[in-house]
Amino acid sequence: MGKLVDGKWVETSIITSDESGHYDREERSFRDMISIDHPEFKPEKGRYHLYVSYACPWATRALMYRSLKGLENYIGLSVVHPDMLDKGWSFDTDFPETTGDTLYGLTYLHELYQKAQSDVSTTVSVPVLWDKKTEKIVNNESADIIRMFNTAFDHLTGNQQDYYPEELRAEIDIWNKEIYHNVNNGVYRAGFAKTQEAYDEAVNALFATLDKLDAHLEDKDYLVGSRLSEADLRLIPTLLRFDIVYYGHFKTNLRRIIDYPNLSRYTAQLYAVDAVAKNHDFEHIKRHYYYSHQDLNPYRIIPKGPEVFIKTANGSG
């Protein structure tokens, strides 16, 4: 693993912590937006390209939106190898469903960041939304990218489905904030904690929120309103990784998602959505976490199980 410092690749841990051992996620470095009114980045068919990992929950958000919003013929795709090693994300193609860099034939993702800005200092993360016309990174923050995908191309695709409708935004924002801190990032705060205190704090907050979500879903199919929304699409990648990776690898082992009656039903229901299922590759997910995090799994042993981690309508996996 490593990062770019003044445009140079430096091999170092990307697991950053504060003085008390709490995991401290670094902010994303490219935060521009595509819109009709933008002076540079305007929505156009075939202009933009998405770089992702099937293993990464943040990248999975963008992938699901790309499918849900009918953007697969409008925005190109490159899928990195699941192993993130000394040189970071690579474009090796010796793992199923990897594509290599379909634009430039680069070897590593950090070379794309260097191409965009030769002196950049940043972590090299996915997803990356790339502009082929200017050869710049538009954005590498998934929360921004899904908002762009939600509306920016509607006039081109004719797809008017809105996953962040104005009348539900206040409630979606409330759930997003709590879920991001305690669940989406909470599993990393537990897994990458460097003190018992930091770990305990993260795990307690994580399971308090999972308990709250399970109770909230007692008589509901979705988090907000009666339809699929951004709140659901930001949560589901974490839920689908929980039992197969986070429960063991990140030591979030008080309970599994499959042990929650309402959360497990909700997870199965969302996984039945085609755009969710086809953008989750569990072999990429297991390989990435157990193989890439050598500090947590020094012998890089990838577990066989679990056999069952999603309940179907009849209660089986």
QUIBEL-V687815 format. One record per run of one state. SS is the DSSP state (h for helix, s for strand, l for the rest). FROM is the first residue (numbers start at 0). TO is the last residue. If there is no record, write none. Layout:
BEGIN
SS & FROM & TO
SS & FROM & TO
END
This chain:
BEGIN
l & 0 & 0
s & 1 & 4
l & 5 & 6
s & 7 & 10
l & 11 & 15
s & 16 & 16
l & 17 & 21
s & 22 & 22
l & 23 & 29
s & 30 & 30
l & 31 & 46
s & 47 & 51
l & 52 & 55
h & 56 & 67
l & 68 & 73
s & 74 & 78
l & 79 & 82
s & 83 & 84
l & 85 & 86
s & 87 & 89
l & 90 & 106
s & 107 & 107
h & 108 & 115
l & 116 & 120
s & 121 & 121
l & 122 & 126
s & 127 & 130
l & 131 & 134
s & 135 & 138
l & 139 & 140
h & 141 & 150
l & 151 & 152
h & 153 & 156
l & 157 & 164
h & 165 & 183
l & 184 & 184
h & 185 & 190
l & 191 & 194
h & 195 & 215
l & 216 & 228
h & 229 & 248
l & 249 & 255
h & 256 & 258
l & 259 & 259
h & 260 & 270
l & 271 & 272
h & 273 & 276
l & 277 & 280
h & 281 & 291
l & 292 & 316
END
